[in-house]
């Protein structure tokens, strides 16, 4: 499937039939509106999300090709739209129940310290689901990702947010309660 074309999506593919989304929804409830802050191929996981008809999925990516592919896929399923947008600069449409920020936190932090947390706090969402890799693609560097995870946890606690942590063999997932009134 298309999910094998992107490394992080291919790794998550093994988790989809093992309750990845059920584990998230146990904390957030099943969403009615979703925002994906750096979608890549994540919208193509839509069939595994077990979402009710009418759930709207907005996918954002700063890569035009990925944004257009997500748009075509979501529109063909009558499930949402893809947008070519820089989430740090352009406004985001909300409110939504869940904003996904999967396998991107460490990338933004490497470019500009604090920018990933800024993206999370700008999301007009009740919940943000952020994830980090457990190791590099070369299967090294778990110490680096541990430090990034500690930094994210610290930011969550300093902001007074509640969170749940899910540990998978390839991915560490943070479910962050943002603003229940959004």
C-alpha positions in Angstrom: 0.0 0.0 0.0 0.9 3.7 -0.3 1.8 3.7 3.4 4.9 1.8 2.6 6.2 4.7 0.6 7.0 6.8 3.7 9.2 5.4 6.5 7.1 6.5 9.5 3.9 5.4 7.9 5.4 2.1 7.0 6.4 1.6 10.7 3.0 2.5 12.0 1.3 0.1 9.5 2.3 -2.7 11.8 0.5 -1.0 14.7 -2.8 -0.3 12.9 -4.3 -3.8 13.3 -3.1 -3.9 16.9 -5.4 -1.2 18.2 -3.4 2.0 17.6 -6.4 4.2 17.1 -8.6 2.4 19.7 -5.8 3.1 22.3 -6.0 6.8 21.4 -9.8 7.0 21.4 -9.9 5.4 24.8 -8.6 8.7 26.1 -10.0 11.2 23.6 -13.3 9.6 22.5 -14.0 9.1 18.8 -13.5 12.4 17.1 -16.0 14.2 14.9 -13.4 16.7 13.5 -9.7 16.0 13.0 -6.8 18.2 12.0 -3.5 16.7 11.0 -0.7 19.3 11.5 2.0 17.7 9.4 0.2 14.9 7.6 2.6 13.3 5.1 0.8 10.0 4.3 -1.1 9.8 7.6 -4.5 10.5 5.9 -4.1 7.2 4.1 -4.6 5.5 7.5 -8.2 6.7 7.4 -9.6 3.2 6.7 -8.0 2.0 10.0 -9.4 4.9 12.1 -12.9 3.5 12.3 -14.4 6.9 12.2 -18.2 7.5 11.9 -19.6 8.8 8.7 -19.5 12.6 8.7 -16.1 12.9 10.6 -14.2 15.7 8.9 -10.4 15.3 8.4 -8.3 18.4 7.6 -4.7 17.4 6.6 -2.0 20.1 6.4 1.5 19.6 5.0 4.1 22.0 3.8 5.0 19.5 0.9 2.7 20.4 -1.9 2.7 16.9 -3.4 1.8 15.2 -0.1 -0.9 17.9 0.6 -2.5 17.4 -2.9 -2.4 13.6 -2.6 -4.1 13.8 0.8 -6.7 16.2 -0.6 -7.5 13.8 -3.5 -7.7 10.8 -1.2 -9.9 12.5 1.5 -12.2 14.1 -1.0 -12.7 10.8 -2.9 -13.8 9.2 0.4 -16.0 12.3 1.2 -14.0 12.5 4.5 -12.2 15.9 4.4 -9.6 17.9 2.6 -5.8 18.4 2.3 -4.1 21.8 2.5 -0.7 22.9 1.4 0.2 25.1 4.3 2.9 26.1 6.8 1.4 25.4 10.2 3.8 27.8 11.9 2.8 30.8 9.8 -0.7 30.2 8.3 -3.9 30.2 10.3 -5.5 26.8 11.1 -9.2 26.2 10.8 -10.9 24.9 13.9 -12.1 23.9 16.4 -11.4 20.2 16.2 -11.5 17.3 18.5 -8.1 15.9 17.7 -5.0 17.5 16.1 -2.5 14.9 15.1 1.2 15.8 15.2 2.8 12.5 14.4 6.5 11.9 14.1 7.2 15.6 13.5 7.9 17.2 16.9 11.6 16.3 16.8 12.0 17.5 13.2 10.7 21.0 14.0 12.7 21.2 17.2 15.8 20.3 15.2 15.1 23.3 12.9 14.1 25.8 15.6 13.9 25.1 19.3 10.4 25.7 20.7 8.7 25.7 17.3 7.1 22.3 17.7 5.6 23.2 21.1 4.3 26.5 19.4 2.6 24.4 16.7 1.0 22.2 19.3 -0.3 25.2 21.3 -1.6 26.9 18.2 -3.8 24.0 17.3 -7.5 24.8 18.0 -8.1 21.3 19.4 -9.4 19.6 22.5 -6.6 17.0 22.2 -3.3 17.0 20.5 -1.8 13.5 19.7 1.9 13.9 19.2 4.4 11.1 18.6 8.2 10.6 18.5 10.2 7.8 17.1 11.7 5.4 19.6 14.9 5.3 17.6 16.4 6.7 14.4 15.8 5.1 11.0 19.3 3.6 11.3 18.2 2.0 14.7 20.5 4.3 16.6 20.1 7.4 18.8 17.5 6.3 21.3 19.3 8.6 23.8 18.4 11.6 21.6 14.8 10.7 21.4 14.6 10.1 25.1 15.9 13.6 25.7 13.3 15.0 23.3 10.5 13.0 25.0 11.6 14.4 28.4 11.6 17.9 26.9 8.0 17.4 25.6 6.8 16.0 28.9 8.3 19.0 30.7 6.6 21.5 28.4 3.3 19.7 28.9 3.6 19.7 32.7 4.8 23.4 32.7 1.8 24.4 30.7 -0.5 22.6 33.2 -1.8 20.2 30.7 -2.9 16.6 31.4 -1.4 13.9 29.2 -1.4 10.1 28.6 1.5 8.3 27.1 1.3 5.2 24.9 4.5 3.2 24.2 4.8 1.2 21.1 7.9 -0.6 19.8 8.5 2.1 17.1 6.7 5.1 18.4 6.1 7.0 21.6 2.6 8.7 21.6 1.6 11.6 23.8 -2.1 12.4 24.1 -2.3 15.9 25.4 -5.5 17.5 26.7 -5.5 21.1 25.5 -8.8 23.0 26.0 -11.9 21.1 26.7 -14.0 24.2 25.7 -12.6 24.4 22.2 
